[in-house]
Amino acid sequence: MATQTSAADLVRQVREQLGLTQEKFAARLGVSFPTVNRWENGRAEPSPLALQALKDLLQSMGSGGQDLLDQHFPERGNGASSM
C-alpha cells in the first residue's frame, strides 16, 4: 500500500463491491464508522492490522475480490514485493 490515496481507493472499492454502507462496512471490519469515513476521504490510513483484514476479506470474496487483491496487494498475485 503505497499512498493514502491508494488506501482510500481500496477501502471504497471493496465496500462498494460488497454493496455496503460505510456504517455496515465498518461493523464488518470491527472498526467505527468515522474510521472508515476517514480512510475513504484520505484523512487517515488503515493500520497494518486493518489492511490485513481488508486483504483477508478480498481473499474470502474469491474471484470477485481477485482484481482488487492483485491491484492493491501485488506481492500476492505475481511475486512482486512492493509493500
JOJOKA-V35481 format. One line per field, one symbol per residue. psi: psi as a letter, one per 30 degrees, with the letter a starting at -180 (. if undefined). A space follows every 10 residues. Layout:
psi = ???
This chain:
psi = jeleeeeeee eeeeeeefhl leeeeeeefg lleeeeeeef ggflkkleee eeeeeeeeef fbfffeeeee efiffefgfl if.
